[in-house]
Amino acid sequence: MNTGVEPPPKRGMGCFGKGCLILIASGILLVVGGIGGTYWSLRHVYLSDKPAPIPETSAPSETTAATPGETSVATAREKSAEVRERLDTMKKAARAHEQTGVELTAADINSLIAANRKSRGTASVGINDTALQAQFSIPLQRLDVPFRNALGLGDRYLNATVTIVAPPGTNASSVQLSEVTLNGHTFSGGLLDWQLPGVGKSLRTYVIKYANQHGVTDGEIRDGKVILHTSGH
């Protein structure tokens, strides 16, 4: 089965924003498509005919008369602009070989997801002390994977949860997924290093690429935050 993965966009939302989350979800689908066996098992076991409920990713503002949906999107866009500015500042510091860092809360990451019309409502992140959990419910019609139409999967949903832990000193080459669940079925946490069928690369290749684009040398998850660092070298 020949499949392809487009590289992440050059102008994105940071490694833990919409770009990497959707990339991980796409990679899960490609891996399962390659090892999941028959078309029937892919369609009926690993994929769902209904979306999973995704928690609200931004709260409506109380200072405007706009409808709740409109207000929520506007609030997310304002928040995401501030988060992107902090990420851009970190990137500039990395290029100038300055040591710096940025802290991202779950609200920060969720604002990036909610501000983008393609990812809004498809993913949500929660951080519990030292673990980040990303929840996805993505209609396959939004994912540009070649076998989607060939196998008639456009009406299915990718419902998954991914848990990431990152102790101090973790970098793109060492970060691990501690748990991956797809439509109730658990997969190995080593998914980042599995080669994508028909591509030969792994998801880690793209995670490293994202980290390099933003000058991130290492990071950690603690105190309910994702903390990214640049080394200054």
MIDREN-261997 format. One record per residue (C-alpha): residue number from 1; x, y, z. Coordinates in steps of 0.05 Angstrom, whole numbers, plus 32768, in hexadecimal, padded with zeros to 4 digits. Example, Ala and Ser with C-alpha at 12.3 -4.5 7.8 and 13.67 -1.06 7.14 Angstrom:
baza n 1, x 80F6, y 7FA6, z 809C
baza n 2, x 8111, y 7FEB, z 808F
***
This chain:
baza n 1, x 8000, y 8000, z 8000
baza n 2, x 801F, y 8041, z 7FEA
baza n 3, x 8013, y 807B, z 8019
baza n 4, x 8032, y 80BF, z 8021
baza n 5, x 8038, y 80F2, z 8058
baza n 6, x 8040, y 813C, z 8047
baza n 7, x 8074, y 815F, z 8073
baza n 8, x 8059, y 818D, z 80A9
baza n 9, x 804C, y 81D4, z 8093
baza n 10, x 8086, y 8204, z 809B
baza n 11, x 805A, y 8239, z 80BC
baza n 12, x 8035, y 8215, z 80F2
baza n 13, x 8020, y 8218, z 813A
baza n 14, x 805A, y 81F7, z 815D
baza n 15, x 8068, y 81AE, z 8169
baza n 16, x 802E, y 81A5, z 819A
baza n 17, x 7FFC, y 81CD, z 8172
baza n 18, x 7FD0, y 81B8, z 8139
baza n 19, x 8008, y 81A3, z 810B
baza n 20, x 8028, y 816C, z 8136
baza n 21, x 7FE7, y 8153, z 8153
baza n 22, x 7FC7, y 8148, z 810F
baza n 23, x 8008, y 812B, z 80F6
baza n 24, x 8008, y 80F8, z 812E
baza n 25, x 7FC0, y 80E7, z 811F
baza n 26, x 7FCF, y 80DE, z 80D5
baza n 27, x 800B, y 80B2, z 80E7
baza n 28, x 7FE0, y 8086, z 8113
baza n 29, x 7FB0, y 807C, z 80DA
baza n 30, x 7FE9, y 806B, z 80A9
baza n 31, x 8009, y 803A, z 80DA
baza n 32, x 7FC7, y 8018, z 80E9
baza n 33, x 7FB7, y 8016, z 809E
baza n 34, x 7FF9, y 7FF3, z 8093
baza n 35, x 7FF5, y 7FBF, z 80CB
baza n 36, x 7FAC, y 7FBE, z 80DD
baza n 37, x 7F9B, y 7F85, z 80AE
baza n 38, x 7F5D, y 7F85, z 8083
baza n 39, x 7F33, y 7FBE, z 806A
baza n 40, x 7EFA, y 7FA6, z 8097
baza n 41, x 7F25, y 7FAB, z 80D7
baza n 42, x 7F3E, y 7FEF, z 80C3
baza n 43, x 7EF8, y 8009, z 80B6
baza n 44, x 7ED2, y 7FE7, z 80EE
baza n 45, x 7F05, y 7FDA, z 8126
baza n 46, x 7F37, y 8013, z 8125
baza n 47, x 7F0B, y 8049, z 8107
baza n 48, x 7EC6, y 8061, z 811D
baza n 49, x 7E87, y 8076, z 80FA
baza n 50, x 7E7B, y 80AC, z 812F
baza n 51, x 7EA6, y 80E4, z 814B
baza n 52, x 7EBD, y 80E1, z 8193
baza n 53, x 7EAA, y 811C, z 81C0
baza n 54, x 7EE3, y 814F, z 81C3
baza n 55, x 7EE5, y 817F, z 81FF
baza n 56, x 7EDC, y 81C9, z 81F2
baza n 57, x 7F21, y 81E7, z 81E3
baza n 58, x 7F11, y 8230, z 81F2
baza n 59, x 7EE0, y 8254, z 821F
baza n 60, x 7EB1, y 828A, z 8205
baza n 61, x 7EBF, y 82D1, z 821B
baza n 62, x 7E8C, y 82F3, z 8246
baza n 63, x 7E9A, y 8339, z 822B
baza n 64, x 7E7A, y 8332, z 81E6
baza n 65, x 7E35, y 8329, z 81CA
baza n 66, x 7E4C, y 82F8, z 8195
baza n 67, x 7E31, y 82B1, z 8193
baza n 68, x 7E56, y 827E, z 81BE
baza n 69, x 7E75, y 825C, z 8181
baza n 70, x 7E8D, y 829D, z 8163
baza n 71, x 7EA8, y 82B6, z 81A5
baza n 72, x 7ECC, y 8275, z 81B3
baza n 73, x 7EF0, y 8278, z 8170
baza n 74, x 7F02, y 82C1, z 8179
baza n 75, x 7F1E, y 82B4, z 81BF
baza n 76, x 7F47, y 8279, z 81A4
baza n 77, x 7F63, y 82A4, z 816C
baza n 78, x 7F78, y 82DB, z 819D
baza n 79, x 7F98, y 82A8, z 81CB
baza n 80, x 7FBA, y 8282, z 8192
baza n 81, x 7FD8, y 82C2, z 8177
baza n 82, x 7FF9, y 82CF, z 81BA
baza n 83, x 8013, y 8287, z 81BD
baza n 84, x 802E, y 828A, z 8176
baza n 85, x 8052, y 82CA, z 8188
baza n 86, x 8074, y 82A8, z 81C2
baza n 87, x 8088, y 826D, z 8194
baza n 88, x 80A3, y 829E, z 8160
baza n 89, x 80CB, y 82C1, z 8196
baza n 90, x 80E9, y 827E, z 81AA
baza n 91, x 80FA, y 826E, z 8162
baza n 92, x 811D, y 82B1, z 8159
baza n 93, x 8145, y 82A6, z 8199
baza n 94, x 815A, y 8262, z 8180
baza n 95, x 8173, y 8280, z 813F
baza n 96, x 819A, y 82B3, z 8166
baza n 97, x 81B8, y 827B, z 8191
baza n 98, x 8196, y 8296, z 81CF
baza n 99, x 817F, y 8268, z 8207
baza n 100, x 8135, y 8270, z 8215
baza n 101, x 80F5, y 8248, z 821F
baza n 102, x 80AA, y 824B, z 821A
baza n 103, x 8074, y 822C, z 8246
baza n 104, x 8034, y 8213, z 8227
baza n 105, x 7FF7, y 8201, z 824F
baza n 106, x 7FBF, y 81D4, z 8235
baza n 107, x 7F96, y 8214, z 8229
baza n 108, x 7FCE, y 8230, z 81FE
baza n 109, x 7FD2, y 81F1, z 81D3
baza n 110, x 7F86, y 81EB, z 81CE
baza n 111, x 7F82, y 8234, z 81B7
baza n 112, x 7FAF, y 8223, z 817D
baza n 113, x 7F83, y 81E8, z 816B
baza n 114, x 7F42, y 820F, z 8172
baza n 115, x 7F5A, y 824B, z 814B
baza n 116, x 7F65, y 8222, z 810C
baza n 117, x 7F26, y 820F, z 80E6
baza n 118, x 7F44, y 81CE, z 80CD
baza n 119, x 7F54, y 81B4, z 8113
baza n 120, x 7F1D, y 81D5, z 813B
baza n 121, x 7EF2, y 81A1, z 815E
baza n 122, x 7F1F, y 8167, z 814A
baza n 123, x 7F51, y 8166, z 8183
baza n 124, x 7F5B, y 817B, z 81CA
baza n 125, x 7F96, y 8179, z 81FA
baza n 126, x 7F99, y 8170, z 8245
baza n 127, x 7FD6, y 8172, z 8272
baza n 128, x 7FD6, y 814F, z 82B5
baza n 129, x 8016, y 8162, z 82DA
baza n 130, x 804A, y 813A, z 82B1
baza n 131, x 8020, y 811B, z 827A
baza n 132, x 7FFF, y 8139, z 823C
baza n 133, x 7FC3, y 8116, z 821F
baza n 134, x 7FAA, y 8129, z 81D9
baza n 135, x 7F65, y 8112, z 81C5
baza n 136, x 7F52, y 810E, z 817B
baza n 137, x 7F11, y 8105, z 8155
baza n 138, x 7F21, y 8113, z 810D
baza n 139, x 7EF4, y 8106, z 80D1
baza n 140, x 7F1F, y 80E3, z 809E
baza n 141, x 7F06, y 8111, z 8068
baza n 142, x 7F34, y 8145, z 8087
baza n 143, x 7F72, y 811A, z 8083
baza n 144, x 7F98, y 8118, z 8041
baza n 145, x 7FAB, y 80CF, z 803F
baza n 146, x 7FAA, y 80AB, z 7FFC
baza n 147, x 7F85, y 806C, z 8010
baza n 148, x 7F4C, y 8092, z 8031
baza n 149, x 7F22, y 8098, z 7FF1
baza n 150, x 7F3B, y 8057, z 7FD2
baza n 151, x 7F21, y 8030, z 800E
baza n 152, x 7EE2, y 805A, z 8018
baza n 153, x 7EF6, y 8073, z 805D
baza n 154, x 7EDF, y 80BB, z 8054
baza n 155, x 7EA4, y 80B0, z 8082
baza n 156, x 7ECD, y 8094, z 80BC
baza n 157, x 7EEC, y 80B7, z 80F9
baza n 158, x 7F30, y 80AF, z 8118
baza n 159, x 7F22, y 80AF, z 8163
baza n 160, x 7F62, y 80AB, z 818B
baza n 161, x 7F85, y 80C0, z 81CA
baza n 162, x 7FD1, y 80C9, z 81D0
baza n 163, x 7FF6, y 80D2, z 8211
baza n 164, x 803B, y 80F3, z 8213
baza n 165, x 806B, y 80F7, z 824E
baza n 166, x 80AB, y 8120, z 824A
baza n 167, x 80DA, y 8123, z 8286
baza n 168, x 810F, y 815B, z 8288
baza n 169, x 8141, y 8156, z 824F
baza n 170, x 8111, y 8135, z 821E
baza n 171, x 811E, y 8147, z 81D6
baza n 172, x 80FE, y 8137, z 8193
baza n 173, x 812A, y 80F9, z 818C
baza n 174, x 8117, y 80DC, z 81D0
baza n 175, x 80CE, y 80F2, z 81DC
baza n 176, x 809F, y 80B7, z 81E1
baza n 177, x 8055, y 80AA, z 81DD
baza n 178, x 8045, y 8084, z 821C
baza n 179, x 8000, y 806D, z 8204
baza n 180, x 7FD9, y 806D, z 81C4
baza n 181, x 7F90, y 8058, z 81C0
baza n 182, x 7F6A, y 8054, z 817E
baza n 183, x 7F1F, y 8049, z 8181
baza n 184, x 7F29, y 8025, z 81C4
baza n 185, x 7F64, y 7FFA, z 81AC
baza n 186, x 7FA8, y 8006, z 81CC
baza n 187, x 7FE7, y 800A, z 81A2
baza n 188, x 8031, y 800A, z 81B3
baza n 189, x 804C, y 804B, z 81CE
baza n 190, x 8087, y 8043, z 819E
baza n 191, x 805B, y 805B, z 8164
baza n 192, x 8087, y 8098, z 8158
baza n 193, x 80BF, y 806A, z 813F
baza n 194, x 8095, y 803D, z 8113
baza n 195, x 80A3, y 8048, z 80CA
baza n 196, x 8067, y 8061, z 80A3
baza n 197, x 8051, y 8030, z 806E
baza n 198, x 8066, y 8044, z 8028
baza n 199, x 808E, y 807F, z 8044
baza n 200, x 80C8, y 8061, z 8069
baza n 201, x 80CB, y 809B, z 809A
baza n 202, x 80B1, y 809B, z 80E1
baza n 203, x 8086, y 80CE, z 8105
baza n 204, x 80C3, y 80E0, z 812F
baza n 205, x 80E4, y 80FB, z 80EF
baza n 206, x 80AE, y 8130, z 80EB
baza n 207, x 80AF, y 813F, z 8136
baza n 208, x 80FA, y 814C, z 8130
baza n 209, x 80EC, y 8179, z 80F4
baza n 210, x 80B9, y 81A2, z 811B
baza n 211, x 80E9, y 81A9, z 8156
baza n 212, x 8121, y 81C0, z 8128
baza n 213, x 80F4, y 81F3, z 8105
baza n 214, x 80E4, y 8213, z 8148
baza n 215, x 812A, y 820D, z 8166
baza n 216, x 8112, y 81DE, z 819D
baza n 217, x 814C, y 81B6, z 81BA
baza n 218, x 8128, y 8195, z 81F4
baza n 219, x 80EB, y 819A, z 8220
baza n 220, x 80C2, y 817C, z 8257
baza n 221, x 807C, y 8174, z 8271
baza n 222, x 8073, y 8188, z 82BA
baza n 223, x 8045, y 81B0, z 82E6
baza n 224, x 800E, y 81AB, z 82B2
baza n 225, x 8038, y 81CD, z 827B
baza n 226, x 8060, y 81BB, z 823E
baza n 227, x 80A3, y 81E0, z 8246
baza n 228, x 80CE, y 81E7, z 8208
baza n 229, x 8117, y 81FE, z 8209
baza n 230, x 814C, y 8218, z 81DA
baza n 231, x 8194, y 820A, z 81ED
baza n 232, x 81B4, y 8249, z 81D4
baza n 233, x 81E7, y 8222, z 81AB
***
